[in-house]
Every structure is written in structure tokens, then in C-alpha cells.
Amino acid sequence: MQATLIFNEGAGFNTGPSAEDLLEALGQAGFDPIYKATETEADLDPILEEAEGLIVSAGGDGTVRAIMTRLIGRDNPLAILPLGTANNIAAALGITRSPLDIIAGLKSPRPFGFDLGQICTPWGTDYFLEGAGFGFFADVLTTYDPEQGKSVWRGLQALTNTLRDGYVHESHLKLDDLEMPGNYILVEALNTPAIGPRLKFAPDAHPGDGWLDVICIKDSDREGLLQYAASLLTQDLDKLQTVTARKVKEMTFTWDGFPVHVDAELRPPDFWKTASQESAGGLPSRWPEMESGTLTVKLMPQAVTLWLPPDAEITANES
């Protein structure tokens, strides 16, 4: 079988195997490996359109997302070689071995149907692997401005500013048939336990169980953002009495211009650039040009087939 390698040389700290090492390992595992260099996400389109057989993602969560959202509706299985910093997708699937060991295990792979999240918005349809929502995490991303590249120092500054200012967003939330209008400091629909820099909002979430795990915190229930942040570090956020945690098939919420995140990307597109031009300083609070609307978040069960190594420790329902 042909195996097309997508390799992100900038993932993680560049201490993993080289593309040549991975190609050699794929050949030893019985595949016919192909490697084509990519410089931008757009380069993936012609490569994946022509690809046959297995697709191999060697990189971080961003690389997996760029590939997986392009495989929706296709028959190509995907294998993940985690080379990034957080590797939330691999962690959710119990993929713990080295990339070369993972490839060796693909001689006898375990097929797995990976759920994808879909969010329908005034600016178009998006897909997410980890999670989507508004409030705390989206506000941190807005202050952080991911378009400037990764920076631990800017990340700490963004977290500190958001904890200090405590932004609140009004929205009419609906979880399946449950109506929940209110002012929220956090709403997250999770497909995996963690998002971003390993923030475990929903430790029981799993991308193969057919459910979205929704975490909500109303402003009226506030115990203090510092306490919520501490609970995130101890993986106990969903256990706080003031936190609503539910498994749902669909979530809708009204939107009046506040920032929304889809995985680690801000929405609407170019939110930070446009909104910051309208802000006198600090966190841009809303998108200045878009009319309000209702956003719908739902699950696409088993949208993409993954090939996992035989020893992947999947803890939820397998396909």
C-alpha cells in the first residue's frame, strides 16, 4: 500500500526522527512511501487529492487538524506520529510510543473511527478535532494573538491579563433541549479531554464515543477565575459545583461579535487584526463588522478513519 508522509519540520523542538528516517521505517513496515514537502496548509490540497492509501501525519496537533479536516468524506486512513508540543490528539487516543515504533505497529493497525466537531457560523462552516467555544480560552487566545507565533512569555501575559480582567459574554445557550440563557465566562464543547497547551477542560471526553462534552461556567456562579485555573491544573474543573458539565449531541449559542475559538484558531477569521483596530487597548472585545447570529455545534461521528498502533490505550468506545 502507498503511504504519503506529511512531515512538519517545525513541530515541537525538532528532536525527533527526520523525514528520511520515517520514510525508511515505512518501507520496512511494508509500505510504498511517498514524501512531498509542504510550506503552507494550501500545499496539502493537491497532495491529498492525488494521494492513495495511507496518509501519515508527522507533526503536532495543528498538522493533524490540517490533514484530518481535508480527509472528511474520503477513504484514506490516517496514522498519527506525534512530534508536537502538546499532542492532545495522540494523548486522547493513547498513542504513547515513539514515531518509529508507531510505524512498526502499522503492520497490524487498529482501525478507529474519529469523531469530528462541526460548527456552523455566520462566516461559514468550521471543523474541530479538540474543541470549540467562547469565554476564557478564546479570550486568552485573543490577547495572546497566535498569529505572532508561539511564545511562553506572551502566553503567560495573556493568561494573567484574562484572569485579572475576567471577561463575560452574554449568550442564549441550548444544550440539546436544555435552554440556558445567561452571562458566561466559559463555554467549551470538547471532543478530546484537552485543548491548547494541554488544558484538560473535560477529562472524560473522547473522540470516539459519539458525544460532545460541554463545560459551562456562568458569571453568576463565579468562584473566582484563579480557582478555576487551579482546578484546570489538577484536572478537577468539571467537578466544581458551579460548573455545568453535560454530554450532548448538539449545542447552539447566540453570538454578538465576541471571539470564538475553533481548536487553537480564533474566529471569525482575522478576528484579532480587525477587532484590535477598533479597540482602545487591551483585549479586543468583539468583531466590529459581523451581524449577530446563532452558532450551531454538533458532532460528526466516525468522520475519519485512523490507523492506530496495536497498543494504543483507548479508554472510550472503539469503532
C-alpha positions in Angstrom: 0.0 0.0 0.0 1.1 3.5 -0.7 1.8 5.7 2.3 2.0 9.5 1.8 4.1 11.2 4.5 3.2 14.8 5.6 6.1 16.0 7.7 6.1 19.3 9.7 9.8 20.0 10.4 8.8 22.9 12.7 6.8 20.8 15.1 7.9 20.5 18.7 11.6 21.0 19.3 12.9 19.3 16.2 14.4 16.4 18.3 12.5 13.6 16.6 13.4 11.5 13.6 14.0 13.1 10.2 11.8 12.6 7.1 14.3 10.2 5.8 14.1 8.1 9.0 10.3 8.0 8.7 10.4 7.0 5.0 12.8 4.2 5.7 10.7 2.9 8.6 7.5 3.0 6.4 9.4 1.0 3.8 10.4 -1.6 6.4 6.8 -1.8 7.5 5.8 -2.9 4.0 4.5 0.4 2.6 5.4 2.2 -0.6 6.3 5.6 1.0 6.0 9.0 -0.8 7.1 12.3 0.6 6.3 15.7 -0.8 7.5 18.9 1.0 4.9 21.4 2.1 5.4 25.0 3.1 1.8 26.1 3.8 -1.5 24.4 4.5 -2.7 25.1 1.0 0.1 22.8 -0.3 -1.8 19.9 1.2 -4.8 20.2 -1.1 -3.2 18.9 -4.3 -1.1 16.3 -2.4 -4.1 14.8 -0.6 -6.3 15.0 -3.7 -3.9 12.7 -5.5 -2.9 10.5 -2.5 -3.8 6.9 -2.4 -3.8 4.6 0.6 -2.5 5.6 4.0 -1.8 9.2 5.0 0.9 9.7 7.7 0.9 12.9 9.8 4.2 13.6 11.4 3.9 16.8 13.4 1.7 18.4 16.1 -2.0 18.9 16.6 -2.1 21.7 14.0 -0.7 19.3 11.4 -3.2 16.6 12.3 -6.0 19.1 12.1 -4.9 20.5 8.7 -4.9 16.9 7.3 -7.9 15.4 9.0 -10.3 18.2 8.0 -9.3 17.6 4.4 -10.0 13.8 4.7 -13.7 14.2 5.5 -15.6 12.0 3.2 -12.6 10.2 1.9 -11.5 6.6 2.3 -7.8 7.3 3.1 -6.9 6.1 6.6 -4.7 8.4 8.7 -1.8 7.5 11.0 -0.5 10.0 13.6 3.1 10.4 14.5 3.1 12.9 17.4 6.0 15.3 17.1 4.4 18.5 18.5 4.5 20.2 21.9 1.0 19.3 23.3 0.0 16.3 21.1 -3.6 16.4 22.6 -4.9 14.2 19.8 -2.4 11.4 20.3 -2.9 11.6 24.1 -6.6 11.2 23.7 -6.0 8.1 21.7 -3.4 6.6 24.0 -0.6 6.9 21.4 2.5 6.9 23.6 5.2 5.2 21.6 8.0 6.8 19.6 7.2 7.6 15.9 9.4 4.7 14.7 7.7 2.3 17.0 4.3 3.5 15.9 5.2 2.9 12.2 6.4 -0.6 13.1 3.0 -1.3 14.7 1.2 -0.3 11.5 1.9 -3.7 10.1 -1.2 -4.7 12.1 -3.1 -1.5 12.7 -6.2 -1.0 14.7 -8.9 0.9 12.7 -10.6 3.7 14.7 -13.4 6.0 13.7 -12.5 9.5 14.9 -15.4 11.9 15.6 -15.1 15.4 14.4 -16.9 18.5 15.6 -18.7 20.8 13.2 -19.6 24.4 13.9 -21.9 26.3 11.6 -21.5 30.1 11.8 -22.4 33.4 10.0 -18.9 33.3 8.4 -19.1 29.6 7.3 -18.7 26.1 8.4 -15.7 25.0 10.5 -14.5 21.7 11.8 -12.6 20.9 15.1 -10.8 18.0 16.5 -10.3 19.1 20.1 -12.9 21.7 21.0 -14.7 25.0 20.2 -16.2 27.6 22.3 -16.1 31.1 23.8 -15.1 32.8 27.0 -11.9 32.2 28.9 -9.8 30.2 26.4 -10.9 32.2 23.4 -10.2 35.4 25.3 -6.7 34.2 26.2 -6.1 33.4 22.5 -7.3 36.9 21.6 -4.9 38.6 24.0 -2.1 36.2 23.0 -2.6 36.8 19.3 -1.5 33.4 17.8 -0.5 35.0 14.5 2.6 36.3 16.2 3.9 32.7 16.7 4.5 30.7 19.8 5.8 32.4 22.9 5.7 31.1 26.5 6.1 34.7 27.8 3.3 36.1 25.8 1.2 33.1 26.8 1.7 33.9 30.5 0.9 37.5 29.9 -2.3 36.6 28.1 -3.4 34.3 30.9 -2.6 36.9 33.6 -4.5 39.6 31.7 -7.6 37.4 31.2 -7.6 36.2 34.8 -7.3 39.9 36.0 -10.0 41.3 33.8 -12.5 38.5 33.9 -14.4 39.0 30.6 -18.1 38.0 30.5 -20.1 37.2 27.4 -23.9 37.2 27.2 -25.4 34.3 25.2 -28.5 32.1 25.0 -27.1 28.6 25.2 -29.0 25.5 24.3 -27.6 22.0 25.1 -29.8 19.6 23.1 -33.2 20.5 24.5 -32.0 22.4 27.7 -32.2 26.2 27.4 -29.5 28.0 29.4 -29.5 31.8 28.8 -27.1 33.8 30.8 -23.7 35.6 31.1 -20.8 33.2 30.7 -17.1 33.3 31.4 -16.6 30.0 29.8 -18.4 27.7 27.3 -16.5 24.8 25.7 -17.7 21.9 23.5 -15.0 19.3 23.8 -14.2 16.3 21.6 -11.0 15.5 23.4 -10.0 15.9 27.1 -7.6 18.7 26.5 -7.2 21.7 24.2 -4.4 24.2 23.6 -1.4 23.7 25.9 -2.8 20.6 27.5 -5.7 22.4 29.3 -7.9 19.5 30.4 -11.3 21.0 30.5 -13.1 17.6 30.2 -11.0 14.7 31.3 -13.8 12.2 30.3 -14.2 13.4 26.8 -13.1 11.1 24.0 -13.2 11.4 20.2 -14.8 8.0 19.6 -17.8 8.0 22.0 -20.3 9.9 19.8 -20.7 12.7 22.3 -19.6 16.3 22.8 -18.6 17.1 26.4 -19.8 20.6 27.2 -18.4 22.6 30.1 -20.1 25.9 31.1 -19.4 28.5 33.8 -21.9 31.3 34.3 -20.8 34.7 35.6 -23.3 34.4 38.5 -21.7 31.2 39.6 -18.2 32.6 39.7 -16.0 31.2 42.4 -13.0 33.2 41.1 -11.1 32.6 37.9 -8.0 31.8 39.9 -9.8 28.8 41.4 -11.0 27.7 38.0 -7.4 27.9 36.7 -6.2 25.9 39.7 -8.8 23.3 39.0 -7.7 23.0 35.4 -4.2 22.2 36.6 -5.5 19.5 38.9 -7.9 18.2 36.2 -10.9 18.8 38.5 -12.7 21.7 36.7 -15.7 19.6 35.7 -16.1 18.5 39.4 -16.7 22.0 40.8 -20.4 22.5 41.9 -20.7 25.8 39.9 -19.5 24.2 36.7 -22.1 22.6 34.3 -20.8 19.5 32.6 -23.0 17.6 30.1 -22.6 15.2 27.3 -24.7 16.4 24.3 -25.2 15.8 20.6 -25.7 19.4 19.7 -25.1 22.9 21.2 -26.3 26.2 19.9 -25.5 29.7 21.3 -26.3 33.3 20.3 -23.3 35.4 19.2 -23.0 39.2 19.1 -19.4 39.5 18.0 -17.3 38.1 20.8 -14.2 36.0 20.0 -14.8 32.3 19.3 -12.1 29.6 19.1 -12.0 26.5 16.9 -9.2 24.3 18.2 -6.4 26.8 18.6 -7.6 29.2 16.0 -9.6 32.4 16.5 -12.9 33.1 14.7 -14.2 35.0 12.9 -11.2 34.8 10.5 -8.7 37.6 11.2 -10.6 38.5 14.4 -7.5 39.8 16.2 -6.4 42.0 13.4 -9.8 43.6 12.7 -11.0 43.9 16.3 -7.8 45.3 17.6 -8.1 48.2 15.2 -11.4 49.1 16.9 -10.1 48.7 20.4 -8.5 51.5 22.5 -6.2 48.9 24.1 -6.2 45.6 25.9 -8.4 42.7 24.8 -10.5 43.3 21.6 -14.0 42.5 22.9 -15.9 41.9 19.7 -15.9 41.6 15.9 -16.9 45.1 14.7 -18.3 44.3 11.3 -20.3 41.0 11.6 -24.0 40.9 12.4 -25.1 38.8 15.4 -26.4 35.3 14.8 -26.7 31.8 16.2 -23.9 29.3 16.1 -24.6 25.5 16.0 -22.1 23.0 17.2 -22.6 19.3 16.5 -20.8 16.0 16.2 -19.9 14.1 13.0 -19.4 10.5 14.3 -16.5 8.5 12.9 -15.9 11.1 10.3 -12.3 10.0 9.6 -10.7 6.5 9.9 -7.4 6.4 11.9 -4.9 3.6 12.0 -3.6 3.2 15.5 -0.8 1.1 16.8 -1.9 -2.2 18.4 -1.1 -1.0 21.9 -2.9 2.3 21.9 -4.8 2.6 25.2 -8.2 3.7 24.0 -10.5 4.3 27.0 -13.8 5.0 25.3 -16.0 3.1 22.8 -13.9 1.9 19.8 -15.3 1.7 16.3 
